[in-house]
Amino acid sequence: MSERVISESSPEQRHEQIRHRLDSLYRVESGRILATLIRLLGDFDLAEEAMHEAFAAALSLWPKSGVPANPRPWLISTARFKAIDTLRRRARFDASQSDLVHHLETQWSSAGRSPEESFDDSLEDDRLRLIFTCCHPALAPEARVALTLRELCGLTTEEIAKAFLTTPRTLAQRIVRAKAKIREERIPYEVPTPQQLPDRLGAVLQVIYLVFNEGYSAAAGTEVTRAELTGEAIRLGRLLVELRLNEPRLSVRRPEPEVMGLLALMLLQESRRAARSSPTGELILLENQDRSLWNKEQIAEGVALVEKALNFQQNSRRFGPYTLQAAIAAVHAEAESVAATDWRQIVALYDQLLRIQPSPVVQLNRAVAIAMRDGPEAGLAQIDAVLEDGELANYYLAHSARADMYRRLGRTGEARASYEKALALTQQEPERQFLQERIRGLG
């Protein structure tokens, strides 16, 4: 949106245009802004409060003064002053807050340039620091993921709770406890040393993968994907690959193929994004996607990465779960059609994945692959076995897959019942529209 368009609008129009601009900035930049503020302020809650006050100030001032040429530094600078004002108010009742204000002002003035100019484009990236802080071993595993998704990526408590199949209240309590522990134990806001990194990496990979999954298939809303989240996850994956491969002591001692495997998996999945929905937003399944829309560059990069990861793991015969999932995605990406896909190889890869990471979701995906290899009756038997265990009773994709098997077998009544069960369990609008269309298609 140009400054000229904004300046020539009426006051009401300018206010609405600025609001839309800020909404977009918040979606794209809030994670980066918050990460920088946490580094500068050393406090999660203070940083989050200051950031929200800065966005509110922008909504009040920008319609009159215009949008700054570089909005992000403006927001960081404004949030910095808002935080200092907050600390000054607190200092009336707590002398230690006055000392903190003095420390912050002295630190920033002695740096020779404002903190908003100090973005670090190296591996010491603010968001990378924030991920390692949120994933510190002192925190409970479930709190690490929840805190990072909330603070780094801006997901709501409700969205995270849905991803974890728990209640928003439980998630909120985890986040509060995690922040308190970081504050009380003075957990450092930094990337671990090379010696610490191997033990800290697994939780970070899990966080990045969950961030990507939320962007790849949004838990709720009107869009099939959220490109800002998948893009952020891929960017963080690249940073981790660089961190592992460019550190001589680590790369000589133990290269980390799972980092490459995760990046490969995300690139291969993201390569299909343009083909996963129609221009009007309807969901398009893999079998009906226009493969000419798939991103060839991302596929080539992903395949190269997964081959490198597999070669690293070949000697030990200990393949990691991200690398195996990336290998499955590579088989899909290199096939010209669903019919030409090597389903036998995909089932074999799922067999290996189940051995190292047994889970009902992996079993469900394997069942679908078996259906493609051996027919819908074989797939239905596998899906029924998964559902009988009970863990996926409220997982709509399990019922949707079961309905698809019934549909392919011509068992219309059972297909309708399973589609309706799946419909009742999903909140994402494109998924709901797709399932409703399937039900109508049954006649």
DACOR-V599249 format. One line per field, one symbol per residue. psi: psi as a letter, one per 30 degrees, with the letter a starting at -180 (. if undefined). A space follows every 10 residues. Layout:
psi->???
//
This chain:
psi->kleeeefgll eeeeeeeeee eeeeeeeefe eeeeeeeeee fgkeeeeeee eeeeeeeeee eefeflklej eeeeeeeeee eeeeeeeeee fffjffeeee eeeeeeeeef ffllfffhkj gafhkeeeee eeefgkfflk efeeeeeeee eefgkleeee eeeghaleee eeeeeeeeee eeeeghkkil klleefeeff eeeeeeeeee eeeeeeikel afkeljeeee eeeeeeeeee eeeefgjeee feejliffee eeeeeeeeef fgefffllfg gkkklefgkj fffkjeeeee eeeeeeeeee eefeefgikl eeeeeeeeee eeefkfleef kifeeeeeee eeeeefiklf eeeeeeeeee efeflfeeee eeeeeeefff fgegjefeee eeeeeeeffg ieeeeeeeee eeeffkfkee eeeeeeeeee ff.
//
